[in-house]
Amino acid sequence: MPSFGPITSLALSLRYITTEESYTSLRDALMALISLTHLELQILAFFRSPSTLPITLPGLQILEVDVRRCTCKDGKDGKNIINSIHATSLISLALKWNDSDADLTGSTSDESRIPSLRHLLLFGPTVFSELDWLARMFPNIERLTCWAGADVHVILAAIGEGADDGSDGGPEVSDGLRWPKLHSIGALGIDPKIPFESFNLVVLRDAISKLQECGRPFHTLWCLQSSFARANKSDMAELREIIHVADFSDDWPLPFNFQ
């Protein structure tokens, strides 16, 4: 498809990629887009036969995978999509899972297919039970954005809990830490209508300190400033002693927003 070469951004809403023929057609079409740098996939069902070749997209930099409407109730379709894409230049990845059914556990290859990934965006509360798998697949994450129904300190605690030892068949997480290079987190788990005075800033500060003490270069927390508007000034001052608190800004590119 040489006429498709100049396409740099593509959004696909697909129904069922469940046969070898449909997968191969998708693979061939995507790999023909040699200039593709931004891809958004929304799929209802996805299956790839082990005998088929992966989708290799060497120039892809931004990827969004949306399986929130997926008919598969164990979340495996989302994992299959990620395992099917080889993108050595990918920088940012957004994952949108089902609210409660995703199961990303299981073995993974010893080598990440997306080693260049630096920014991971997670949508949905289910992701917190899958952090080990995500940390193995994307070990070099420096920036994490969570659009999940959880408070900031819950997100931080989930990242800091335990270390993966590879006992489930996958490789160990580097240095025994989830995302040892993590330097900033953006969190929209807080209801912006609820002032931060309702939350325990001491608990938040403790969670941040634990991440830093383990060796992570964690220096920036991105939240809606309105959430801190009525927070205790003394507690906020102590929080700012250990981390820069910045106003959250959604900088995810929107090439398909025509409004």
N, C-alpha and C positions, 0 to 999 in steps of 0.2 A: 504494500500500500504506500508507494512513494509519495502520493499526493498528500498524505497525512503527516509527512515529516515535520513541517513547521509548527505543528500543534505543541504548545508548551504546557497547557493546563487542560485537565479533562475530569469531568464528573460523570460517573456511570452509576445508574440505578438498575441493578440486574435482579432477575427473579431467581432462577435456579441454575446454578453451575454444578451439576450433579453427575454428569457423564464425562467420559474421557474426551469425547468429541467436543462437548461444549467448553470444557477446560482448555483444550488445545486451541480452539478458535479464539478464546479470550487471550490466551498467552500470545498467539501469533499477532493478534491485533495490537496488543499493548507494546510488544517488542518492536513492532514496525514504527512506533512513534519515537523516533530517535532523538527528538528534541524535548521529550516530555520531562518536566521538572516538578509538576504538581498534579497529584492524582487523588481523587476522592471516590471511594467504592462503597456502595450501599447494596447489600446482597441479602436475599431471603434464605438461601441455602447454598452451601458450597462444599464440594468434595473433590479431592484430588487423588487420583490413583498413584500409588508409589512408583509405578512404571513410567510416569510422565516426567518430563523435564520441568524445572522451576521457571518462573517468570523472571527473567533477568533484565533489570532496568538500571543500567549503570549511571545514567544522568539524573535519576529521580532524587529530589531533595526534600519534598514534602508529601506526606501520605496520610490520608484519613481513611480509616476502616470502620464502617458503621454496620453492626449486626444487631441492632436493637430490635428489629422486626424479624429477626431470623426465626425460622420455624423449628430449628434444632434447639432443644431445651437444655442441652448440657454445655452450651458455649463452645463446642469443638469447632464449629464452622469458623469462628473468629480466629482460633489458633491455626486452623488449616490455611487460612488466607495468609497469615503472617509467615508461616513456614514455607509458603509457596513462592514468596517474593524475595528475590536477591537484589538488594539495592545498596551498593557499597558507598554511594555518595549521599545517602539519606541523612538529613540533619534533624528533621522534626516529624514526629508521628503522633497522630491523635487516634485513640482507641475508644469506640463507643460500644459498650456491651449491654446485654440484657440486664435488667435491674437486679435479678437475683439468681439467675440460672447458669451463669458462666462458670465453666470449670476449665481452667487453663493449666491444670497440673499435668504432670507426666514428663517423660524424658524429652530432652532437647539435644541438639547436636553440640559437640564440644566447641564449635566455632560459631559465633553469632553471624547470621547472614546480613546483619545491619550493623557492622562494627563502628560506623561513623556517627551513629545516632547520638545526639546531645540533648534534645528537648523532647520529653514525653508528656503527652496530655492524656489524662484518664477521666472518663465520664462514667459515673455510676458507682454506687457503694460496693458493688461486688469486687472491685479491684483490690481491696485491702486484703482479701484472703488469697490473692494471687501474686503477691509481691515477690516471692522467691522466684517464680517462673519468669516474671518480667525482668527481675534483676539479672537473671542468667542470660536471657535473650538480649538484653540491652544493658550491658555492664558499664558502659562509659557515659551514662546520663549525668549531665551537669545541671540541668534545669528540669523541674517537675511542676506540672500544672494539674491540679485536681478540681474537677467540677463535680464533687460528690457530696452526698448528704451527710457530712460529718464535720465536726469542729476541727479547727486547725491543730490543736494539740493531739487529737485522735489520729489525724493524718501523720503527724510527726512520730507519734508513738508506734504506729504501725510500721513505719519505715525502720525504726530502730529496734524492733523486736526480733531477737534471734538472728542467726546467721545460717545460711544454707550450706550444708556439708556435702551436697551431691548425693545424698542417700536415696533419692527417688530416681536415680538414673541419669541425672543431668550433672554438668560440671559444677564445682564449687564456686560460690561467689567470690570474686577477687578480694583477697585480704580478709575474708570472713565477714565483710560488710556488704550490705545492700547499697549500691551506688556510692562508692568511696570518693568519687569526684564531685558529688552533688554540692552545688554552691548556692542555689536559690530555689525557693518553692513558692508557687502561686496557688492560693487556696480560695475557692469560692464556696466552701462548705458552710460558711456562716450565713445565716439569714441576715441580709443587710438591714432589716427592720428591727433587729435585736441589737441594742448597744452592747459593746464589749464589756461593760460593767457587769453584765450578767455572767460573764465567763471568768474563770480563775486565771489571771495573768501569771500568777506564781507557778501554776501547773504548766502553762505554756512556756514560760522561761526555763523551767526545769527540763522539759522535753527538748527544747532547742539546745540546751547545754549538753545533754547526753549525746546528741548527734555530733556536736562539735568535739566533745572529749574523745570520741572514737577516731578522730582524725579527719573527718570530712571538712572541707573548706567552706562550710555553710555560713554565708554572710548576709543573705537578703531574704526577707519574707514579704511576699506581695499579697496584700489583702485590700479590701475596700476600706478606705479611710473612714467612711461613715460608721464602720463597725467599731472604731476606736474613739468615736467622738466624745463619749461620756465615760471613758475609762478612767480609773484612778490615776492621777498624774504621777504619783510616786511609783506605782507599779509600772506605768508606761516608761518612766525614766529608767528604771532598772532593766526593763526589757530591751530598751534601745542601747543599753551599755554593751550588750552582747551580740546584737544583730541590727541591721538596717531594716526598718519597717517602711515599705514603699506602697504607694497607692496602686492597686491592681489595674493593669491595662491589658486588654485582650488584643495581642498583636498577631493573632493567627490570620494569615492572608485570606482574603475573600474574593478570588477572581471571578466567582460566579454570582456575586451580589450585584444585580442590575438595578436596584432601587436607588 
